[in-house]
Amino acid sequence: MKPPQACYFLSHKTYFYPAAARPEEEPQHRTTPFWCLRTHDAIGPDGKHCDESLCKGTDRPCYEPEIQL
């Protein structure tokens, strides 16, 4: 599960694991890059790198909050 403030379109392989099966690792030690589900690349629609620490809040024009049902 991604952090609540992360962009809806930010993705990482651990987001697909249930919380109980997810490896306990610090974000800076992740070996797989983040990617944007809009561009399908590590670069977002605004031309900047995708990362959990960068893709949150309204600092980026492409940011979309997590959908709350």
N, CA, C and O atoms as a Tripos MOL2 file, in Angstrom:
@<TRIPOS>MOLECULE
protein
  276   275    69     0     0
PROTEIN
NO_CHARGES

@<TRIPOS>ATOM
      1 N           0.8430   -1.1790    0.0000 N.3       1 MET1
      2 CA          0.0000    0.0000    0.0000 C.3       1 MET1
      3 C           0.8870    1.2420    0.0000 C.2       1 MET1
      4 O           1.8150    1.3490    0.8020 O.2       1 MET1
      5 N           0.6070    2.1510   -0.8750 N.am      2 LYS2
      6 CA          1.4310    3.3460   -0.9740 C.3       2 LYS2
      7 C           1.0500    4.3590    0.0970 C.2       2 LYS2
      8 O          -0.0560    4.3080    0.6350 O.2       2 LYS2
      9 N           1.9520    5.2730    0.4080 N.am      3 PRO3
     10 CA          1.6450    6.3050    1.4000 C.3       3 PRO3
     11 C           0.4140    7.1010    0.9860 C.2       3 PRO3
     12 O           0.1890    7.2910   -0.2090 O.2       3 PRO3
     13 N          -0.3900    7.5720    1.9350 N.am      4 PRO4
     14 CA         -1.6420    8.2450    1.5930 C.3       4 PRO4
     15 C          -1.4770    9.5060    0.7510 C.2       4 PRO4
     16 O          -2.3830    9.8470   -0.0110 O.2       4 PRO4
     17 N          -0.3640   10.1990    0.8610 N.am      5 GLN5
     18 CA         -0.1800   11.4320    0.1040 C.3       5 GLN5
     19 C           0.4450   11.2050   -1.2760 C.2       5 GLN5
     20 O           0.5890   12.1560   -2.0450 O.2       5 GLN5
     21 N           0.8180    9.9650   -1.6010 N.am      6 ALA6
     22 CA          1.4550    9.6800   -2.8920 C.3       6 ALA6
     23 C           0.4600    9.8480   -4.0350 C.2       6 ALA6
     24 O          -0.7420    9.6410   -3.8690 O.2       6 ALA6
     25 N           0.9760   10.2200   -5.1790 N.am      7 CYS7
     26 CA          0.1500   10.3920   -6.3700 C.3       7 CYS7
     27 C          -0.5420    9.0690   -6.7300 C.2       7 CYS7
     28 O           0.0390    7.9920   -6.6010 O.2       7 CYS7
     29 N          -1.7610    9.1770   -7.1710 N.am      8 TYR8
     30 CA         -2.5360    7.9990   -7.5690 C.3       8 TYR8
     31 C          -1.8410    7.2210   -8.6840 C.2       8 TYR8
     32 O          -1.9610    5.9980   -8.7480 O.2       8 TYR8
     33 N          -1.1240    7.9080   -9.5530 N.am      9 PHE9
     34 CA         -0.5000    7.2760  -10.7150 C.3       9 PHE9
     35 C           0.9260    6.7880  -10.4690 C.2       9 PHE9
     36 O           1.5420    6.2310  -11.3780 O.2       9 PHE9
     37 N           1.4670    6.9840   -9.2610 N.am     10 LEU10
     38 CA          2.7920    6.4850   -8.9220 C.3      10 LEU10
     39 C           2.7230    4.9860   -8.6750 C.2      10 LEU10
     40 O           1.7980    4.5100   -8.0160 O.2      10 LEU10
     41 N           3.6800    4.2420   -9.1900 N.am     11 SER11
     42 CA          3.6760    2.7960   -9.0040 C.3      11 SER11
     43 C           5.0700    2.2890   -8.6580 C.2      11 SER11
     44 O           6.0790    2.9110   -8.9900 O.2      11 SER11
     45 N           5.0980    1.1510   -7.9870 N.am     12 HIS12
     46 CA          6.3210    0.4630   -7.5840 C.3      12 HIS12
     47 C           5.9400   -0.9950   -7.3870 C.2      12 HIS12
     48 O           4.7960   -1.2820   -7.0340 O.2      12 HIS12
     49 N           6.8500   -1.9090   -7.6000 N.am     13 LYS13
     50 CA          6.4940   -3.3210   -7.5320 C.3      13 LYS13
     51 C           5.9550   -3.7410   -6.1710 C.2      13 LYS13
     52 O           5.1110   -4.6350   -6.1110 O.2      13 LYS13
     53 N           6.4070   -3.1340   -5.0760 N.am     14 THR14
     54 CA          5.9130   -3.5440   -3.7590 C.3      14 THR14
     55 C           4.4750   -3.1130   -3.5110 C.2      14 THR14
     56 O           3.8370   -3.6260   -2.5920 O.2      14 THR14
     57 N           3.9450   -2.1820   -4.3080 N.am     15 TYR15
     58 CA          2.5560   -1.7680   -4.1400 C.3      15 TYR15
     59 C           1.5900   -2.8940   -4.5000 C.2      15 TYR15
     60 O           0.4080   -2.8280   -4.1650 O.2      15 TYR15
     61 N           2.0810   -3.9160   -5.1740 N.am     16 PHE16
     62 CA          1.2230   -5.0180   -5.5900 C.3      16 PHE16
     63 C           1.2040   -6.1600   -4.5790 C.2      16 PHE16
     64 O           0.4160   -7.0950   -4.7200 O.2      16 PHE16
     65 N           2.0690   -6.0920   -3.5520 N.am     17 TYR17
     66 CA          2.1270   -7.1400   -2.5350 C.3      17 TYR17
     67 C           1.1900   -6.7980   -1.3860 C.2      17 TYR17
     68 O           1.0480   -5.6270   -1.0320 O.2      17 TYR17
     69 N           0.5460   -7.8080   -0.7970 N.am     18 PRO18
     70 CA         -0.2090   -7.5440    0.4330 C.3      18 PRO18
     71 C           0.7520   -7.0580    1.5200 C.2      18 PRO18
     72 O           1.9300   -7.4150    1.5040 O.2      18 PRO18
     73 N           0.2690   -6.2610    2.4500 N.am     19 ALA19
     74 CA          1.1330   -5.6770    3.4780 C.3      19 ALA19
     75 C           1.9080   -6.7390    4.2540 C.2      19 ALA19
     76 O           3.0690   -6.5160    4.5970 O.2      19 ALA19
     77 N           1.3000   -7.8800    4.5370 N.am     20 ALA20
     78 CA          1.9670   -8.9300    5.3110 C.3      20 ALA20
     79 C           3.1280   -9.5570    4.5400 C.2      20 ALA20
     80 O           4.0850  -10.0270    5.1560 O.2      20 ALA20
     81 N           3.0670   -9.5730    3.2160 N.am     21 ALA21
     82 CA          4.1030  -10.2030    2.4000 C.3      21 ALA21
     83 C           5.1460   -9.2070    1.8970 C.2      21 ALA21
     84 O           6.1380   -9.6070    1.2880 O.2      21 ALA21
     85 N           4.9350   -7.9330    2.1420 N.am     22 ARG22
     86 CA          5.8290   -6.9000    1.6410 C.3      22 ARG22
     87 C           7.1470   -6.9040    2.4040 C.2      22 ARG22
     88 O           7.1480   -6.9630    3.6340 O.2      22 ARG22
     89 N           8.2610   -6.8440    1.6980 N.am     23 PRO23
     90 CA          9.5450   -6.7780    2.3970 C.3      23 PRO23
     91 C           9.6520   -5.4780    3.1850 C.2      23 PRO23
     92 O           9.2210   -4.4210    2.7250 O.2      23 PRO23
     93 N          10.2240   -5.5700    4.3650 N.am     24 GLU24
     94 CA         10.4220   -4.3860    5.1980 C.3      24 GLU24
     95 C          11.7340   -3.7400    4.7940 C.2      24 GLU24
     96 O          12.8030   -4.1730    5.2250 O.2      24 GLU24
     97 N          11.6570   -2.7270    3.9840 N.am     25 GLU25
     98 CA         12.8640   -2.0320    3.5370 C.3      25 GLU25
     99 C          12.6080   -0.5460    3.4990 C.2      25 GLU25
    100 O          11.4810   -0.1050    3.2760 O.2      25 GLU25
    101 N          13.6330    0.2090    3.7130 N.am     26 GLU26
    102 CA         13.5260    1.6530    3.6730 C.3      26 GLU26
    103 C          13.3730    2.1100    2.2210 C.2      26 GLU26
    104 O          13.9820    1.5130    1.3330 O.2      26 GLU26
    105 N          12.5790    3.1490    1.9550 N.am     27 PRO27
    106 CA         12.3950    3.6140    0.5670 C.3      27 PRO27
    107 C          13.6990    3.9160   -0.1690 C.2      27 PRO27
    108 O          13.7790    3.6720   -1.3730 O.2      27 PRO27
    109 N          14.7250    4.4390    0.5120 N.am     28 GLN28
    110 CA         15.9740    4.7740   -0.1830 C.3      28 GLN28
    111 C          16.7760    3.5370   -0.5600 C.2      28 GLN28
    112 O          17.7440    3.6450   -1.3120 O.2      28 GLN28
    113 N          16.3950    2.3480   -0.0500 N.am     29 HIS29
    114 CA         17.1160    1.1210   -0.3600 C.3      29 HIS29
    115 C          16.3950    0.2660   -1.4060 C.2      29 HIS29
    116 O          16.8160   -0.8590   -1.6760 O.2      29 HIS29
    117 N          15.3490    0.7710   -1.9780 N.am     30 ARG30
    118 CA         14.6300    0.0100   -2.9870 C.3      30 ARG30
    119 C          15.4700   -0.1080   -4.2390 C.2      30 ARG30
    120 O          16.1190    0.8490   -4.6630 O.2      30 ARG30
    121 N          15.4510   -1.2920   -4.8260 N.am     31 THR31
    122 CA         16.2810   -1.5310   -5.9970 C.3      31 THR31
    123 C          15.5150   -1.3600   -7.3010 C.2      31 THR31
    124 O          16.1260   -1.2210   -8.3600 O.2      31 THR31
    125 N          14.2110   -1.3680   -7.2420 N.am     32 THR32
    126 CA         13.3970   -1.2080   -8.4340 C.3      32 THR32
    127 C          12.8870    0.2290   -8.4960 C.2      32 THR32
    128 O          12.4160    0.7520   -7.4860 O.2      32 THR32
    129 N          12.9670    0.8620   -9.6320 N.am     33 PRO33
    130 CA         12.5230    2.2510   -9.7280 C.3      33 PRO33
    131 C          11.0030    2.3740   -9.6520 C.2      33 PRO33
    132 O          10.2590    1.4210   -9.8810 O.2      33 PRO33
    133 N          10.5920    3.5560   -9.3290 N.am     34 PHE34
    134 CA          9.1750    3.8970   -9.4020 C.3      34 PHE34
    135 C           8.8600    4.2310  -10.8450 C.2      34 PHE34
    136 O           9.7610    4.5430  -11.6240 O.2      34 PHE34
    137 N           7.5950    4.1700  -11.2060 N.am     35 TRP35
    138 CA          7.1850    4.5940  -12.5360 C.3      35 TRP35
    139 C           5.8140    5.2280  -12.4630 C.2      35 TRP35
    140 O           5.0630    5.0240  -11.5090 O.2      35 TRP35
    141 N           5.5100    5.9860  -13.4710 N.am     36 CYS36
    142 CA          4.2270    6.6800  -13.5730 C.3      36 CYS36
    143 C           3.3010    5.8490  -14.4560 C.2      36 CYS36
    144 O           3.6960    5.4060  -15.5350 O.2      36 CYS36
    145 N           2.0880    5.6430  -14.0020 N.am     37 LEU37
    146 CA          1.1330    4.8660  -14.7820 C.3      37 LEU37
    147 C           0.5730    5.6510  -15.9670 C.2      37 LEU37
    148 O          -0.0760    5.0780  -16.8430 O.2      37 LEU37
    149 N           0.8190    6.9380  -15.9930 N.am     38 ARG38
    150 CA          0.4040    7.7440  -17.1570 C.3      38 ARG38
    151 C           1.4060    7.6080  -18.3050 C.2      38 ARG38
    152 O           1.0230    7.4560  -19.4650 O.2      38 ARG38
    153 N           2.6930    7.6670  -17.9610 N.am     39 THR39
    154 CA          3.7320    7.6370  -18.9990 C.3      39 THR39
    155 C           4.3420    6.2490  -19.1740 C.2      39 THR39
    156 O           5.0020    5.9850  -20.1790 O.2      39 THR39
    157 N           4.1260    5.3590  -18.2010 N.am     40 HIS40
    158 CA          4.7320    4.0190  -18.2010 C.3      40 HIS40
    159 C           6.2560    4.1240  -18.2440 C.2      40 HIS40
    160 O           6.9360    3.3400  -18.9070 O.2      40 HIS40
    161 N           6.7670    5.1110  -17.5190 N.am     41 ASP41
    162 CA          8.1970    5.3760  -17.4970 C.3      41 ASP41
    163 C           8.5650    5.9400  -16.1240 C.2      41 ASP41
    164 O           7.6870    6.2760  -15.3290 O.2      41 ASP41
    165 N           9.8530    6.0400  -15.8540 N.am     42 ALA42
    166 CA         10.3310    6.6170  -14.5960 C.3      42 ALA42
    167 C          10.2820    8.1370  -14.6150 C.2      42 ALA42
    168 O          10.6200    8.7860  -13.6250 O.2      42 ALA42
    169 N           9.8640    8.6970  -15.7300 N.am     43 ILE43
    170 CA          9.6940   10.1340  -15.8730 C.3      43 ILE43
    171 C           8.1990   10.4300  -15.9840 C.2      43 ILE43
    172 O           7.4920    9.8200  -16.7860 O.2      43 ILE43
    173 N           7.7330   11.3690  -15.1730 N.am     44 GLY44
    174 CA          6.3110   11.7220  -15.1740 C.3      44 GLY44
    175 C           5.9400   12.6240  -16.3360 C.2      44 GLY44
    176 O           6.8080   13.0270  -17.1100 O.2      44 GLY44
    177 N           4.6460   12.9480  -16.4670 N.am     45 PRO45
    178 CA          4.1820   13.8090  -17.5590 C.3      45 PRO45
    179 C           4.7890   15.2130  -17.5220 C.2      45 PRO45
    180 O           4.8240   15.9060  -18.5390 O.2      45 PRO45
    181 N           5.2630   15.6280  -16.3510 N.am     46 ASP46
    182 CA          5.8710   16.9570  -16.2480 C.3      46 ASP46
    183 C           7.3700   16.9380  -16.5570 C.2      46 ASP46
    184 O           8.0370   17.9660  -16.4370 O.2      46 ASP46
    185 N           7.9090   15.7690  -16.9580 N.am     47 GLY47
    186 CA          9.3090   15.6600  -17.3370 C.3      47 GLY47
    187 C          10.2590   15.4470  -16.1720 C.2      47 GLY47
    188 O          11.4750   15.4700  -16.3580 O.2      47 GLY47
    189 N           9.7220   15.2390  -14.9660 N.am     48 LYS48
    190 CA         10.5520   15.0270  -13.7890 C.3      48 LYS48
    191 C          10.5270   13.5670  -13.3650 C.2      48 LYS48
    192 O           9.5940   12.8290  -13.6820 O.2      48 LYS48
    193 N          11.5680   13.1620  -12.6410 N.am     49 HIS49
    194 CA         11.7280   11.7890  -12.1670 C.3      49 HIS49
    195 C          10.6000   11.4090  -11.2030 C.2      49 HIS49
    196 O          10.1420   12.2480  -10.4270 O.2      49 HIS49
    197 N          10.1520   10.1540  -11.2480 N.am     50 CYS50
    198 CA          9.1210    9.6380  -10.3550 C.3      50 CYS50
    199 C           9.7650    8.9800   -9.1440 C.2      50 CYS50
    200 O          10.6950    8.1840   -9.2760 O.2      50 CYS50
    201 N           9.2660    9.3170   -7.9780 N.am     51 ASP51
    202 CA          9.7750    8.7560   -6.7380 C.3      51 ASP51
    203 C           8.7430    9.0110   -5.6480 C.2      51 ASP51
    204 O           7.9650    9.9610   -5.7300 O.2      51 ASP51
    205 N           8.7400    8.1650   -4.6360 N.am     52 GLU52
    206 CA          7.7830    8.2890   -3.5500 C.3      52 GLU52
    207 C           7.9230    9.6260   -2.8210 C.2      52 GLU52
    208 O           6.9320   10.1810   -2.3470 O.2      52 GLU52
    209 N           9.1340   10.1370   -2.7330 N.am     53 SER53
    210 CA          9.3480   11.4000   -2.0320 C.3      53 SER53
    211 C           9.0550   12.6090   -2.9270 C.2      53 SER53
    212 O           8.8510   13.7130   -2.4220 O.2      53 SER53
    213 N           9.0320   12.4120   -4.2390 N.am     54 LEU54
    214 CA          8.8150   13.5210   -5.1660 C.3      54 LEU54
    215 C           7.3760   13.6330   -5.6600 C.2      54 LEU54
    216 O           6.9180   14.7240   -6.0010 O.2      54 LEU54
    217 N           6.6760   12.5300   -5.6990 N.am     55 CYS55
    218 CA          5.3240   12.5000   -6.2770 C.3      55 CYS55
    219 C           4.2560   12.5630   -5.1970 C.2      55 CYS55
    220 O           3.4460   11.6480   -5.0440 O.2      55 CYS55
    221 N           4.2730   13.6560   -4.4560 N.am     56 LYS56
    222 CA          3.2410   13.8510   -3.4420 C.3      56 LYS56
    223 C           2.9630   15.3400   -3.2900 C.2      56 LYS56
    224 O           3.8220   16.1840   -3.5470 O.2      56 LYS56
    225 N           1.7730   15.6300   -2.8770 N.am     57 GLY57
    226 CA          1.3800   17.0190   -2.7130 C.3      57 GLY57
    227 C           1.1440   17.7080   -4.0380 C.2      57 GLY57
    228 O           1.2110   17.0880   -5.0990 O.2      57 GLY57
    229 N           0.8720   18.9690   -3.9680 N.am     58 THR58
    230 CA          0.5510   19.7310   -5.1780 C.3      58 THR58
    231 C           1.7700   20.4330   -5.7620 C.2      58 THR58
    232 O           1.6270   21.3810   -6.5340 O.2      58 THR58
    233 N           2.9690   19.9780   -5.4010 N.am     59 ASP59
    234 CA          4.1990   20.5710   -5.9400 C.3      59 ASP59
    235 C           4.3810   20.2550   -7.4200 C.2      59 ASP59
    236 O           5.1410   20.9300   -8.1130 O.2      59 ASP59
    237 N           3.6890   19.2340   -7.9000 N.am     60 ARG60
    238 CA          3.8230   18.8340   -9.3060 C.3      60 ARG60
    239 C           2.4810   19.0120  -10.0070 C.2      60 ARG60
    240 O           1.4400   18.6690   -9.4460 O.2      60 ARG60
    241 N           2.4950   19.5420  -11.2220 N.am     61 PRO61
    242 CA          1.2350   19.7810  -11.9280 C.3      61 PRO61
    243 C           0.4880   18.5060  -12.3060 C.2      61 PRO61
    244 O          -0.7190   18.5490  -12.5450 O.2      61 PRO61
    245 N           1.1800   17.3840  -12.3640 N.am     62 CYS62
    246 CA          0.5430   16.1180  -12.7570 C.3      62 CYS62
    247 C           0.0040   15.3330  -11.5610 C.2      62 CYS62
    248 O          -0.5930   14.2730  -11.7510 O.2      62 CYS62
    249 N           0.2000   15.8260  -10.3320 N.am     63 TYR63
    250 CA         -0.2160   15.1150   -9.1250 C.3      63 TYR63
    251 C          -1.7280   14.9190   -9.0700 C.2      63 TYR63
    252 O          -2.5060   15.8450   -9.3040 O.2      63 TYR63
    253 N          -2.1170   13.6950   -8.7560 N.am     64 GLU64
    254 CA         -3.5280   13.3800   -8.5030 C.3      64 GLU64
    255 C          -3.5840   12.6580   -7.1620 C.2      64 GLU64
    256 O          -2.8420   11.6990   -6.9510 O.2      64 GLU64
    257 N          -4.4520   13.1020   -6.2490 N.am     65 PRO65
    258 CA         -4.5280   12.4290   -4.9620 C.3      65 PRO65
    259 C          -5.1150   11.0250   -5.0950 C.2      65 PRO65
    260 O          -5.8080   10.7210   -6.0670 O.2      65 PRO65
    261 N          -4.8330   10.1840   -4.1210 N.am     66 GLU66
    262 CA         -5.3790    8.8390   -4.0760 C.3      66 GLU66
    263 C          -6.9080    8.9370   -4.0510 C.2      66 GLU66
    264 O          -7.4720    9.7640   -3.3350 O.2      66 GLU66
    265 N          -7.5590    8.1000   -4.8250 N.am     67 ILE67
    266 CA         -9.0210    8.1200   -4.8790 C.3      67 ILE67
    267 C          -9.5850    7.5210   -3.6030 C.2      67 ILE67
    268 O          -9.2290    6.4020   -3.2340 O.2      67 ILE67
    269 N         -10.4470    8.2400   -2.9370 N.am     68 GLN68
    270 CA        -11.0960    7.7710   -1.7270 C.3      68 GLN68
    271 C         -12.5230    7.3560   -2.0770 C.2      68 GLN68
    272 O         -13.3140    8.1590   -2.5690 O.2      68 GLN68
    273 N         -12.8320    6.1080   -1.8170 N.am     69 LEU69
    274 CA        -14.1860    5.6080   -2.1090 C.3      69 LEU69
    275 C         -15.0740    5.7000   -0.9120 C.2      69 LEU69
    276 O         -16.2440    5.3240   -0.9820 O.2      69 LEU69
@<TRIPOS>BOND
     1     1     2 1
     2     2     3 1
     3     3     4 2
     4     3     5 am
     5     5     6 1
     6     6     7 1
     7     7     8 2
     8     7     9 am
     9     9    10 1
    10    10    11 1
    11    11    12 2
    12    11    13 am
    13    13    14 1
    14    14    15 1
    15    15    16 2
    16    15    17 am
    17    17    18 1
    18    18    19 1
    19    19    20 2
    20    19    21 am
    21    21    22 1
    22    22    23 1
    23    23    24 2
    24    23    25 am
    25    25    26 1
    26    26    27 1
    27    27    28 2
    28    27    29 am
    29    29    30 1
    30    30    31 1
    31    31    32 2
    32    31    33 am
    33    33    34 1
    34    34    35 1
    35    35    36 2
    36    35    37 am
    37    37    38 1
    38    38    39 1
    39    39    40 2
    40    39    41 am
    41    41    42 1
    42    42    43 1
    43    43    44 2
    44    43    45 am
    45    45    46 1
    46    46    47 1
    47    47    48 2
    48    47    49 am
    49    49    50 1
    50    50    51 1
    51    51    52 2
    52    51    53 am
    53    53    54 1
    54    54    55 1
    55    55    56 2
    56    55    57 am
    57    57    58 1
    58    58    59 1
    59    59    60 2
    60    59    61 am
    61    61    62 1
    62    62    63 1
    63    63    64 2
    64    63    65 am
    65    65    66 1
    66    66    67 1
    67    67    68 2
    68    67    69 am
    69    69    70 1
    70    70    71 1
    71    71    72 2
    72    71    73 am
    73    73    74 1
    74    74    75 1
    75    75    76 2
    76    75    77 am
    77    77    78 1
    78    78    79 1
    79    79    80 2
    80    79    81 am
    81    81    82 1
    82    82    83 1
    83    83    84 2
    84    83    85 am
    85    85    86 1
    86    86    87 1
    87    87    88 2
    88    87    89 am
    89    89    90 1
    90    90    91 1
    91    91    92 2
    92    91    93 am
    93    93    94 1
    94    94    95 1
    95    95    96 2
    96    95    97 am
    97    97    98 1
    98    98    99 1
    99    99   100 2
   100    99   101 am
   101   101   102 1
   102   102   103 1
   103   103   104 2
   104   103   105 am
   105   105   106 1
   106   106   107 1
   107   107   108 2
   108   107   109 am
   109   109   110 1
   110   110   111 1
   111   111   112 2
   112   111   113 am
   113   113   114 1
   114   114   115 1
   115   115   116 2
   116   115   117 am
   117   117   118 1
   118   118   119 1
   119   119   120 2
   120   119   121 am
   121   121   122 1
   122   122   123 1
   123   123   124 2
   124   123   125 am
   125   125   126 1
   126   126   127 1
   127   127   128 2
   128   127   129 am
   129   129   130 1
   130   130   131 1
   131   131   132 2
   132   131   133 am
   133   133   134 1
   134   134   135 1
   135   135   136 2
   136   135   137 am
   137   137   138 1
   138   138   139 1
   139   139   140 2
   140   139   141 am
   141   141   142 1
   142   142   143 1
   143   143   144 2
   144   143   145 am
   145   145   146 1
   146   146   147 1
   147   147   148 2
   148   147   149 am
   149   149   150 1
   150   150   151 1
   151   151   152 2
   152   151   153 am
   153   153   154 1
   154   154   155 1
   155   155   156 2
   156   155   157 am
   157   157   158 1
   158   158   159 1
   159   159   160 2
   160   159   161 am
   161   161   162 1
   162   162   163 1
   163   163   164 2
   164   163   165 am
   165   165   166 1
   166   166   167 1
   167   167   168 2
   168   167   169 am
   169   169   170 1
   170   170   171 1
   171   171   172 2
   172   171   173 am
   173   173   174 1
   174   174   175 1
   175   175   176 2
   176   175   177 am
   177   177   178 1
   178   178   179 1
   179   179   180 2
   180   179   181 am
   181   181   182 1
   182   182   183 1
   183   183   184 2
   184   183   185 am
   185   185   186 1
   186   186   187 1
   187   187   188 2
   188   187   189 am
   189   189   190 1
   190   190   191 1
   191   191   192 2
   192   191   193 am
   193   193   194 1
   194   194   195 1
   195   195   196 2
   196   195   197 am
   197   197   198 1
   198   198   199 1
   199   199   200 2
   200   199   201 am
   201   201   202 1
   202   202   203 1
   203   203   204 2
   204   203   205 am
   205   205   206 1
   206   206   207 1
   207   207   208 2
   208   207   209 am
   209   209   210 1
   210   210   211 1
   211   211   212 2
   212   211   213 am
   213   213   214 1
   214   214   215 1
   215   215   216 2
   216   215   217 am
   217   217   218 1
   218   218   219 1
   219   219   220 2
   220   219   221 am
   221   221   222 1
   222   222   223 1
   223   223   224 2
   224   223   225 am
   225   225   226 1
   226   226   227 1
   227   227   228 2
   228   227   229 am
   229   229   230 1
   230   230   231 1
   231   231   232 2
   232   231   233 am
   233   233   234 1
   234   234   235 1
   235   235   236 2
   236   235   237 am
   237   237   238 1
   238   238   239 1
   239   239   240 2
   240   239   241 am
   241   241   242 1
   242   242   243 1
   243   243   244 2
   244   243   245 am
   245   245   246 1
   246   246   247 1
   247   247   248 2
   248   247   249 am
   249   249   250 1
   250   250   251 1
   251   251   252 2
   252   251   253 am
   253   253   254 1
   254   254   255 1
   255   255   256 2
   256   255   257 am
   257   257   258 1
   258   258   259 1
   259   259   260 2
   260   259   261 am
   261   261   262 1
   262   262   263 1
   263   263   264 2
   264   263   265 am
   265   265   266 1
   266   266   267 1
   267   267   268 2
   268   267   269 am
   269   269   270 1
   270   270   271 1
   271   271   272 2
   272   271   273 am
   273   273   274 1
   274   274   275 1
   275   275   276 2
@<TRIPOS>SUBSTRUCTURE
     1 MET1         2 RESIDUE 1 A MET
     2 LYS2         6 RESIDUE 1 A LYS
     3 PRO3        10 RESIDUE 1 A PRO
     4 PRO4        14 RESIDUE 1 A PRO
     5 GLN5        18 RESIDUE 1 A GLN
     6 ALA6        22 RESIDUE 1 A ALA
     7 CYS7        26 RESIDUE 1 A CYS
     8 TYR8        30 RESIDUE 1 A TYR
     9 PHE9        34 RESIDUE 1 A PHE
    10 LEU10       38 RESIDUE 1 A LEU
    11 SER11       42 RESIDUE 1 A SER
    12 HIS12       46 RESIDUE 1 A HIS
    13 LYS13       50 RESIDUE 1 A LYS
    14 THR14       54 RESIDUE 1 A THR
    15 TYR15       58 RESIDUE 1 A TYR
    16 PHE16       62 RESIDUE 1 A PHE
    17 TYR17       66 RESIDUE 1 A TYR
    18 PRO18       70 RESIDUE 1 A PRO
    19 ALA19       74 RESIDUE 1 A ALA
    20 ALA20       78 RESIDUE 1 A ALA
    21 ALA21       82 RESIDUE 1 A ALA
    22 ARG22       86 RESIDUE 1 A ARG
    23 PRO23       90 RESIDUE 1 A PRO
    24 GLU24       94 RESIDUE 1 A GLU
    25 GLU25       98 RESIDUE 1 A GLU
    26 GLU26      102 RESIDUE 1 A GLU
    27 PRO27      106 RESIDUE 1 A PRO
    28 GLN28      110 RESIDUE 1 A GLN
    29 HIS29      114 RESIDUE 1 A HIS
    30 ARG30      118 RESIDUE 1 A ARG
    31 THR31      122 RESIDUE 1 A THR
    32 THR32      126 RESIDUE 1 A THR
    33 PRO33      130 RESIDUE 1 A PRO
    34 PHE34      134 RESIDUE 1 A PHE
    35 TRP35      138 RESIDUE 1 A TRP
    36 CYS36      142 RESIDUE 1 A CYS
    37 LEU37      146 RESIDUE 1 A LEU
    38 ARG38      150 RESIDUE 1 A ARG
    39 THR39      154 RESIDUE 1 A THR
    40 HIS40      158 RESIDUE 1 A HIS
    41 ASP41      162 RESIDUE 1 A ASP
    42 ALA42      166 RESIDUE 1 A ALA
    43 ILE43      170 RESIDUE 1 A ILE
    44 GLY44      174 RESIDUE 1 A GLY
    45 PRO45      178 RESIDUE 1 A PRO
    46 ASP46      182 RESIDUE 1 A ASP
    47 GLY47      186 RESIDUE 1 A GLY
    48 LYS48      190 RESIDUE 1 A LYS
    49 HIS49      194 RESIDUE 1 A HIS
    50 CYS50      198 RESIDUE 1 A CYS
    51 ASP51      202 RESIDUE 1 A ASP
    52 GLU52      206 RESIDUE 1 A GLU
    53 SER53      210 RESIDUE 1 A SER
    54 LEU54      214 RESIDUE 1 A LEU
    55 CYS55      218 RESIDUE 1 A CYS
    56 LYS56      222 RESIDUE 1 A LYS
    57 GLY57      226 RESIDUE 1 A GLY
    58 THR58      230 RESIDUE 1 A THR
    59 ASP59      234 RESIDUE 1 A ASP
    60 ARG60      238 RESIDUE 1 A ARG
    61 PRO61      242 RESIDUE 1 A PRO
    62 CYS62      246 RESIDUE 1 A CYS
    63 TYR63      250 RESIDUE 1 A TYR
    64 GLU64      254 RESIDUE 1 A GLU
    65 PRO65      258 RESIDUE 1 A PRO
    66 GLU66      262 RESIDUE 1 A GLU
    67 ILE67      266 RESIDUE 1 A ILE
    68 GLN68      270 RESIDUE 1 A GLN
    69 LEU69      274 RESIDUE 1 A LEU
